[in-house]
Amino acid sequence: MVADIHKGSNLYGALAYNQDKIDNGKGQILETNRVFVPFDGHFRVSDCVRDFEQAMPSQIKTGKPVIHISLNPHPDDRLTDTQLADISREYLEKMGFGGQPYMIFKHEDIDRQHVHIISTRVRGDGSIISDSKDYERSRKITDALEQKYGLHPKGESQKEAWQLSPVDVQAGNLKRQVANVIKPLSEMYRFQSLTEYRALLSLYNIGIEKVEGNNGGNKYTGLVYSALDADGNRAGKPLKSSLFGKSQGVELLEQKMKRSGEAIKSERVSDKTKAIIAEALKTSRTESDLRMVLRDKGIDMVLRRNDTGRIYGATFIDHNTRTVLNGSRMGKEFSANALNERFADSSPREDLHTPVPQTTDNLRNIPAPDDKAKTPTPDLSAATEAAGNLFSFLTPEEGQNDNQSVPKRRKKKKRRYGRQM
């Protein structure tokens, strides 16, 4: 059984993610503690947030008071709901969260059972539950639970705990689809620039652009999210970041990028990724060879090309460490220029027509708008967001219309982008 631990500030987003699973018949509540849920299991996120708040002091000393854990038994384990609840409860108690308010959800949206647990790291007296060596402690606890319940041991065959669905334009309700991806991704992965974040979102058919302008003499900067079609082109109406809460806006994302950069440098996160890519380059004759070798190692590669097909940007997404890394930032041998020279003789579009399954491996080239380009923008004054309450719980503003006016960009020459394998 694999435990996946994430700490953050967006309690509302974590609860909304699980509520969406329930609303779509892909999840259910197994158990709660100090959080009231109606007998029929159809909870309101705002009500649950209120219960979590009531268990907390008015002032807290951490920027990441929320903990979101997924417990993932081996695909061959067949457990009852009672067993899943018991295992989750014992795990929480041994990790120090037994007395905290928490909610345990069972998900059935992929080919195996797994649970998601949401709780808080701040006790009623304001003290913080220590996260010292929490991954090491967690592994020991899951090892003990495997033995107690006769579960299969951990193995490399176990899939990624989070299996987020790429946006499907034809399915409609783009706002909800986009929200279900960007909220967990922005918490789970580390990235240092908007270009790196754009590469990550492209795996899920989502684009992001920075908009700047002047409204009544006041300068503003914002973000616009868009669904992308199979060719990487914008589809449907772009969505302002304010629709998804402050956490998806430019200010907080920039803060996250800065923290991510500091962590990547101090923890030397990129060292292992660089070693894997360097080894893959030794044995890869073509771009497709490299892509497949890296994918087998849990790394996706996103390349950006100009109209002539020349590679001008390379980004590597390591799902093992959940880190997005710009190629040139890692070293010249991983840069766009190096890759362009290496694969100059092989067709960059040789695999265009190979079907790609709609999973986290859904990868293709997409246009990369200049982050600094100024674009005419609509009046964003109506998108001003209310200040968050405790933990900056980011509740989307009710009554906002998805069909908001959006900036019109100059029509560019149509480019051909294709999926790569």
C-alpha positions in Angstrom: 0.0 0.0 0.0 1.4 3.4 -1.0 0.6 6.6 0.9 0.8 9.9 -0.9 1.0 13.0 1.3 0.4 16.6 0.3 0.3 19.7 2.5 -1.3 22.9 1.4 -3.7 25.8 2.2 -6.6 25.1 -0.1 -9.1 23.1 2.0 -12.0 24.1 -0.1 -10.3 22.9 -3.3 -9.5 19.5 -1.8 -13.0 19.0 -0.6 -14.5 20.2 -3.9 -12.3 17.7 -5.7 -13.7 14.8 -3.6 -17.3 16.1 -3.9 -17.0 16.1 -7.6 -16.1 12.4 -7.5 -19.2 11.7 -5.4 -21.5 13.8 -7.7 -20.3 11.8 -10.6 -20.9 8.4 -8.9 -17.2 7.7 -8.6 -16.8 8.2 -4.9 -18.3 8.0 -1.4 -17.7 9.1 2.1 -16.4 6.2 4.3 -16.0 8.0 7.6 -15.7 11.4 9.2 -14.5 12.8 12.5 -15.7 16.1 14.0 -17.2 16.9 10.6 -21.0 16.6 10.1 -22.2 14.9 6.9 -25.9 14.2 6.1 -27.0 10.6 6.2 -27.3 10.4 2.4 -23.6 11.4 2.0 -24.3 14.4 -0.1 -22.3 17.0 1.8 -21.9 20.7 1.1 -18.3 21.8 0.9 -19.0 25.1 2.6 -20.6 23.4 5.6 -17.7 21.0 6.0 -15.2 23.9 5.8 -17.2 25.6 8.7 -16.8 22.4 10.8 -13.0 22.3 10.1 -12.8 26.0 11.0 -14.6 25.6 14.3 -11.9 23.1 15.4 -9.2 25.6 14.8 -7.9 28.6 16.7 -8.4 32.0 15.1 -4.7 32.5 14.5 -2.4 29.8 13.0 1.4 29.8 12.5 1.7 27.8 9.3 1.0 28.6 5.7 0.1 25.0 5.0 -2.5 23.9 7.6 -4.3 21.3 5.3 -3.1 17.8 4.7 -4.4 15.6 1.9 -3.4 11.9 1.9 -4.3 9.2 -0.5 -3.9 5.5 0.5 -3.5 3.1 -2.4 -3.7 -0.6 -1.8 -2.2 -2.9 -4.4 -4.6 -3.4 -7.4 -5.0 -7.1 -6.4 -6.2 -6.3 -2.9 -9.9 -6.6 -2.5 -11.1 -4.7 0.6 -14.5 -4.0 1.9 -15.5 -0.4 2.8 -15.3 -1.3 6.5 -11.7 -2.5 6.0 -10.7 0.6 4.0 -12.2 2.8 6.7 -10.4 0.8 9.5 -7.1 1.0 7.7 -7.5 4.7 7.1 -8.4 5.4 10.7 -5.4 3.4 12.0 -3.1 5.2 9.6 -4.3 8.6 10.8 -4.0 7.6 14.5 -0.4 6.4 14.1 0.5 9.6 12.1 -0.9 11.8 14.9 -4.1 12.9 13.3 -6.6 10.6 15.2 -8.0 13.5 17.2 -8.2 16.0 14.3 -11.3 16.7 12.2 -11.0 14.5 9.1 -12.9 13.1 6.2 -12.2 9.7 4.5 -13.4 9.3 0.9 -13.3 6.1 -1.3 -12.7 6.7 -5.0 -13.6 4.3 -7.7 -12.7 6.4 -10.8 -9.7 4.2 -11.8 -9.1 0.4 -12.0 -8.3 0.0 -8.3 -9.7 1.0 -4.9 -8.1 3.9 -3.1 -9.0 6.4 -0.5 -8.4 10.1 0.0 -8.2 11.7 3.5 -8.5 15.3 4.3 -7.5 16.7 7.7 -5.7 19.6 9.3 -2.2 19.9 10.8 -3.1 22.5 13.5 -4.5 21.3 16.8 -7.1 23.2 18.8 -4.5 24.8 21.0 -2.7 26.2 17.9 0.2 23.7 18.0 1.3 22.1 14.7 1.4 18.4 14.2 5.0 17.7 13.3 5.9 16.6 9.8 9.4 15.6 10.7 10.4 12.5 8.7 6.7 12.0 7.9 7.4 10.0 4.7 9.7 7.6 6.6 7.1 7.3 9.4 4.4 6.8 6.8 6.2 4.0 5.1 6.7 2.1 8.4 3.0 2.5 9.2 1.9 1.2 5.8 4.3 -1.7 6.1 2.7 -2.6 9.4 -0.8 -2.3 8.0 0.1 -4.5 5.0 1.1 -7.3 7.4 -1.9 -6.8 9.7 -4.5 -6.9 7.0 -2.7 -9.4 4.7 -2.2 -6.9 1.9 0.2 -7.2 -1.1 3.5 -5.4 -0.4 4.4 -2.2 -2.1 5.7 -2.6 -5.6 6.8 -0.6 -8.6 3.7 -1.8 -10.5 1.5 0.3 -8.4 0.1 3.3 -10.4 0.2 6.9 -9.6 -2.0 7.8 -6.7 -3.6 10.7 -8.5 -5.2 9.9 -11.9 -6.6 13.2 -13.1 -8.6 13.1 -16.2 -7.6 15.4 -19.1 -10.1 18.0 -20.1 -12.5 16.8 -22.8 -14.0 19.7 -24.7 -16.9 17.6 -26.0 -17.9 16.6 -22.5 -18.9 20.2 -21.6 -18.8 22.0 -18.3 -15.2 23.2 -18.9 -15.1 25.3 -15.8 -15.5 22.2 -13.6 -13.2 20.0 -15.6 -10.4 22.7 -15.6 -10.9 23.2 -11.8 -10.6 19.5 -11.1 -7.2 19.5 -12.7 -5.5 22.8 -11.9 -6.3 22.8 -8.2 -4.6 19.5 -7.3 -1.8 20.0 -9.8 -0.8 23.4 -8.4 -0.5 21.8 -5.0 1.2 18.5 -6.1 3.9 19.7 -8.4 6.8 22.1 -8.1 7.6 24.5 -11.0 9.6 27.7 -11.3 8.0 29.6 -14.2 4.7 30.0 -16.0 6.3 28.2 -19.0 6.9 25.1 -16.8 3.4 25.3 -15.4 2.0 25.6 -19.0 3.9 22.4 -20.0 2.5 20.5 -17.0 -1.1 21.7 -17.8 -0.7 20.7 -21.4 -0.7 17.1 -20.4 -4.3 17.5 -19.4 -5.4 19.6 -22.4 -5.3 22.9 -20.5 -3.6 26.1 -21.6 -2.7 29.2 -19.5 -1.8 32.7 -20.6 -0.7 35.8 -18.7 -2.7 39.0 -19.5 -1.7 42.6 -18.7 -3.4 45.8 -19.4 -4.8 49.1 -18.1 -8.2 49.7 -16.7 -9.2 53.2 -15.9 -5.6 54.1 -15.3 -4.9 51.1 -13.1 -2.5 48.5 -14.3 -3.4 44.9 -13.8 -2.0 41.5 -14.4 -4.0 38.3 -14.6 -4.2 34.7 -15.8 -6.6 33.1 -18.3 -7.0 29.3 -18.5 -8.3 27.6 -21.7 -9.3 24.1 -22.7 -7.2 22.7 -25.6 -8.4 20.5 -28.4 -6.5 17.4 -29.7 -4.2 19.7 -31.8 -3.3 21.9 -28.9 -5.5 24.8 -30.1 -7.7 26.8 -27.7 -11.3 25.4 -27.6 -14.3 26.9 -25.8 -14.4 30.1 -23.9 -11.2 31.1 -21.9 -11.8 31.2 -18.1 -10.4 33.9 -15.8 -8.4 32.7 -12.9 -10.8 34.4 -10.5 -13.3 31.7 -11.3 -11.1 29.2 -9.5 -10.1 31.2 -6.4 -7.0 33.2 -5.5 -4.7 30.1 -5.4 -4.9 30.0 -9.2 -4.2 33.7 -9.7 -0.9 35.2 -10.7 0.1 36.5 -7.3 -0.1 33.2 -5.4 1.3 31.2 -8.3 4.3 33.5 -8.4 4.8 33.0 -4.7 4.6 29.2 -5.2 7.1 29.4 -8.0 9.6 31.2 -5.8 9.2 28.7 -3.0 9.5 25.8 -5.5 12.7 27.2 -6.9 14.2 27.5 -3.4 13.2 23.9 -2.5 14.4 22.4 -5.8 17.8 24.1 -5.3 18.2 23.3 -1.6 17.0 19.7 -2.0 18.9 19.1 -5.2 15.7 17.6 -6.6 16.9 17.8 -10.3 20.0 15.7 -9.8 18.2 12.4 -10.1 16.1 13.6 -13.0 19.2 14.8 -14.9 20.9 11.4 -14.4 17.8 9.6 -15.8 17.6 11.9 -18.9 21.3 11.7 -19.5 21.2 7.9 -19.5 18.2 7.9 -21.8 20.0 10.2 -24.3 22.8 7.7 -24.6 20.5 5.0 -25.9 18.0 7.0 -27.9 18.5 7.5 -31.6 15.3 9.5 -32.3 13.0 11.8 -30.4 10.4 9.1 -30.2 12.9 6.7 -28.7 13.8 9.3 -26.0 10.2 10.0 -25.3 9.3 6.4 -24.7 12.4 5.6 -22.6 11.7 8.6 -20.4 8.0 7.8 -20.1 8.9 4.3 -18.9 10.9 6.1 -16.2 8.0 8.3 -15.2 9.1 11.4 -17.0 7.2 13.3 -19.7 8.9 15.6 -22.2 7.2 18.6 -23.7 8.8 20.3 -26.7 7.8 23.6 -28.2 8.5 24.3 -31.9 8.2 27.3 -34.2 6.6 27.3 -37.7 9.6 25.7 -39.3 9.6 22.8 -36.8 12.7 23.9 -34.9 12.6 23.1 -31.2 12.8 26.3 -29.2 11.8 25.1 -25.8 12.1 21.8 -23.8 10.5 21.0 -20.5 10.8 17.7 -18.5 8.1 16.7 -16.0 9.3 14.2 -13.5 6.2 12.5 -12.0 8.4 10.6 -9.5 9.5 13.8 -7.7 6.5 15.8 -9.0 8.9 18.4 -10.4 8.7 20.4 -13.6 12.2 21.3 -15.0 13.1 23.5 -17.9 15.8 21.8 -20.0 18.2 24.7 -20.3 17.9 25.3 -16.5 19.3 21.8 -16.0 22.2 22.1 -18.4 23.2 22.7 -22.0 22.9 19.1 -22.9 19.2 19.2 -22.0 18.4 22.5 -23.7 16.2 23.0 -26.8 19.3 23.8 -28.9 21.0 20.5 -28.0 17.9 18.5 -28.6 17.2 20.3 -31.9 20.7 19.5 -33.1 20.5 15.9 -31.9 17.2 15.1 -33.6 17.7 17.4 -36.7 17.8 14.4 -39.0 14.7 12.7 -37.6 11.2 13.8 -38.4 9.6 15.6 -35.4 6.2 14.6 -36.6 6.9 10.9 -37.4 4.3 9.7 -34.9 1.6 12.3 -35.5 -1.1 9.8 -36.3 -0.5 7.3 -33.5 -3.5 7.2 -31.2 -2.8 8.4 -27.7 -4.9 7.1 -24.8 -6.7 9.7 -22.7 -4.5 9.4 -19.6 -1.7 11.3 -17.9 0.4 10.3 -20.9 -1.7 12.5 -23.2 1.2 14.6 -24.5 1.6 16.8 -27.5 3.3 20.0 -28.7 1.4 23.2 -28.0 2.0 26.8 -28.7 3.9 28.7 -26.0 2.7 32.3 -26.0 5.3 34.8 -24.8 4.7 35.3 -21.1 5.6 38.9 -21.4 3.4 39.7 -24.3 0.8 42.3 -23.6 -2.6 41.5 -24.8 -5.8 43.7 -24.9 -7.9 42.6 -22.0 -11.4 43.0 -20.8 -12.5 44.9 -17.8 -11.3 42.8 -14.9 -12.6 45.0 -12.1 -15.6 42.7 -11.7 -13.2 39.8 -11.0 -11.9 41.3 -7.8 -11.9 38.6 -5.2 -13.0 38.7 -1.6 -10.4 38.3 1.0 -10.1 34.7 2.2 -11.0 33.7 5.7 -9.0 31.2 7.9 -6.3 29.3 6.0 -7.4 31.4 2.9 -10.1 28.9 2.1 -10.7 29.7 -1.5 -14.4 29.4 -2.2 -15.3 30.2 -5.8 -17.6 33.1 -6.1 -21.2 32.0 -6.5 -23.2 33.3 -9.4 -20.2 34.1 -11.6 -20.9 33.4 -15.2 -18.5 31.1 -17.2 -19.2 33.2 -20.3 -17.2 36.2 -19.3 -15.7 38.6 -21.8 -12.2 37.6 -22.7 -9.3 39.2 -24.4 -9.2 39.0 -28.2 -5.8 38.1 -29.5 -4.5 38.9 -33.0 -5.1 36.1 -35.4 -1.9 34.2 -36.0 -1.0 31.9 -38.8 -2.4 28.5 -38.1 0.2 26.1 -36.9 0.2 22.4 -37.1 0.8 20.7 -33.8 0.5 17.0 -33.2 0.7 14.5 -30.5 4.1 12.8 -29.9 4.8 9.4 -28.6 
